[in-house]
Amino acid sequence: MPGTVQSIERAAAILRTLAGGPGRLGLTEIARTLDLAKGTTHGILRTLQLVGFVEQDRVSGQYQLGGALLHLGTSYLDINELRSRSINWADPLAARSGESVRIGTVLEGRVLVVHHVFRPDDTFQTLDVGTLLPLHATALGKVLLAYRAGGPPPDLEAFTRLTLTDAKALGTALEGVRDAGWAGEVEEFLLGQAAVAAPIRGYGGLVVGAIGISGPVDRVCDSRYRPRPHLVGYVRDAARAISRDLGAAR
């Protein structure tokens, strides 16, 4: 029987290290973690970067998982499975937050809403399942865009005066999403409305969807128009729970 291929084992170890890390990792940190020579580690990272499995930040030089892996990850996870795994956590999130809950994934450059739970009150509401939302102007979209290869879309439509239509400003905002682990949106898509979302991860830590709440600005945000911390916590807790159900590591 042929033996294992050492370079592939090492490449897999690097990908697992990046998936399990807190964010981007530097060459030295990766090499030290895996007890590999820096030259060997750099060569493998360069190869992974060329095939799109790894991306390198131009400013810091640190590495993170690439968008090509996202497409591989979503190939085994269809929309129905994402929805079915999320349902058990969406209803409690709506009850805890008092706001509507949406779960989305990327479809043809936009956010496809695959599940929607109405806010728990008697006001008139419209079911959004199947609706396509912009990536750059919604909290769900920002989460999905932050972990997607290729950067922001070229044409950033303005939905309100607060919509981020400058690619550089949006890029900075997406950096903040990756650093914080969640995204917020205040009147960027609809006036008077705000939202919070967090990533849903599948096997290997790959982002395969997003879950979020939305509601009136005065309920979702504090007096400084910042999302209320307890609501952010509720959303992140739900995202982690769904991710665990989908096989993501802690």
SVG drawing of the C-alpha trace seen along z (x, -y; Angstrom):
<svg xmlns="http://www.w3.org/2000/svg" viewBox="-52 -61 65 63">
<polyline fill="none" stroke="black" stroke-width="0.4" points="0.0,0.0 1.4,-3.4 2.2,-5.7 0.7,-9.1 1.9,-12.3 3.6,-14.4 3.1,-17.8 -0.7,-17.2 -0.8,-16.3 1.1,-19.5 -1.2,-21.5 -4.3,-20.0 -2.7,-20.8 -2.2,-24.5 -5.8,-24.8 -7.1,-23.3 -4.9,-25.7 -6.3,-28.7 -9.8,-27.4 -9.4,-27.0 -7.6,-30.2 -9.0,-33.5 -8.5,-35.2 -5.6,-35.8 -2.3,-34.2 1.3,-35.1 3.9,-32.8 5.9,-32.5 2.9,-31.6 1.7,-28.9 5.2,-27.4 5.6,-27.4 2.2,-25.8 2.9,-23.0 6.6,-22.6 7.6,-23.2 10.4,-25.1 9.4,-28.6 10.6,-28.0 8.5,-24.8 5.5,-26.6 5.9,-29.5 6.1,-27.3 2.9,-25.4 1.1,-28.7 2.1,-30.1 0.7,-27.0 -2.5,-27.2 -2.8,-30.9 -2.3,-30.2 -5.3,-27.8 -7.5,-30.1 -7.6,-28.1 -5.6,-30.7 -5.6,-34.5 -2.8,-36.9 -3.6,-40.3 -1.6,-42.9 -1.0,-45.1 -0.2,-42.7 1.1,-39.8 -1.0,-37.4 -3.0,-34.5 -6.6,-33.4 -8.8,-30.8 -9.6,-31.7 -12.9,-31.9 -12.3,-28.8 -12.8,-26.8 -16.1,-28.4 -17.4,-27.1 -16.1,-23.6 -17.8,-23.9 -21.1,-24.9 -21.2,-22.1 -22.1,-19.6 -24.5,-21.9 -27.6,-22.7 -30.1,-25.4 -32.6,-23.0 -30.0,-21.6 -28.9,-25.1 -32.6,-25.9 -33.4,-22.7 -30.4,-23.0 -31.2,-26.6 -34.9,-26.4 -34.4,-25.1 -32.3,-28.2 -34.1,-30.9 -37.4,-30.7 -35.6,-31.1 -33.6,-34.0 -36.8,-35.8 -38.3,-35.2 -35.2,-36.4 -34.6,-39.5 -38.2,-40.5 -37.2,-41.1 -37.6,-39.2 -34.9,-36.7 -33.5,-35.9 -31.1,-33.3 -29.3,-33.9 -26.7,-32.5 -25.1,-33.8 -26.8,-33.3 -25.6,-35.0 -24.0,-37.9 -26.8,-38.6 -28.2,-37.3 -30.9,-34.7 -33.2,-34.6 -33.8,-30.9 -35.7,-31.2 -37.6,-34.0 -39.2,-34.1 -41.6,-36.9 -41.0,-39.2 -43.2,-38.0 -45.9,-40.7 -49.2,-41.3 -47.9,-43.8 -48.4,-43.1 -45.4,-41.4 -44.5,-39.9 -42.7,-36.6 -39.2,-37.2 -38.2,-33.6 -36.9,-33.7 -36.1,-37.4 -32.8,-38.5 -31.0,-41.3 -27.9,-43.3 -24.6,-42.1 -23.1,-45.5 -26.1,-47.2 -27.4,-44.5 -25.9,-43.0 -26.5,-39.5 -24.7,-40.5 -21.8,-42.1 -21.1,-38.9 -21.2,-36.8 -19.2,-39.4 -16.5,-39.6 -15.6,-35.9 -16.0,-35.8 -13.2,-36.0 -12.9,-38.8 -13.8,-41.7 -16.8,-44.0 -18.9,-44.0 -17.9,-46.6 -21.2,-48.5 -22.4,-49.5 -26.0,-50.8 -27.1,-53.5 -30.4,-52.5 -30.2,-55.4 -27.8,-58.2 -26.1,-56.0 -25.4,-53.1 -21.7,-52.4 -21.0,-53.0 -17.3,-53.5 -15.3,-50.3 -12.5,-51.4 -14.9,-52.3 -16.8,-49.0 -13.5,-47.1 -12.6,-48.8 -16.1,-47.8 -15.6,-44.2 -12.3,-44.1 -14.2,-45.2 -16.7,-42.4 -13.9,-39.8 -12.3,-41.2 -15.5,-41.4 -17.2,-38.2 -20.5,-40.0 -21.9,-42.8 -24.2,-45.7 -26.3,-47.8 -28.1,-51.0 -30.4,-52.5 -28.2,-51.5 -30.9,-49.5 -34.1,-50.8 -34.7,-54.0 -35.7,-53.5 -34.4,-49.9 -31.3,-48.3 -29.9,-44.8 -27.2,-42.6 -25.9,-39.3 -23.2,-36.7 -21.6,-34.0 -22.8,-30.4 -19.9,-28.0 -19.9,-24.5 -17.3,-21.8 -13.8,-23.1 -15.0,-26.5 -16.1,-27.7 -18.8,-30.4 -21.8,-28.9 -24.5,-31.3 -25.5,-34.1 -28.2,-34.6 -29.4,-38.0 -32.1,-40.1 -33.7,-43.3 -36.0,-45.9 -36.6,-49.6 -33.4,-51.5 -34.6,-52.6 -35.0,-49.0 -31.9,-47.5 -29.5,-50.3 -28.7,-52.5 -28.7,-56.3 -25.5,-56.4 -26.9,-54.3 -24.7,-51.3 -26.3,-47.8 -27.2,-46.9 -24.6,-44.5 -27.1,-42.0 -28.7,-41.6 -25.3,-41.1 -24.7,-38.4 -28.0,-36.7 -27.2,-36.6 -23.7,-35.3 -24.9,-32.6 -27.5,-31.4 -24.8,-31.4 -22.4,-29.4 -25.2,-26.9 -26.1,-26.4 -22.4,-26.1 -21.9,-23.3 -24.9,-21.5 -23.3,-21.8 -20.0,-20.2 -17.9,-23.4 -15.3,-23.2 -15.5,-25.3"/>
</svg>
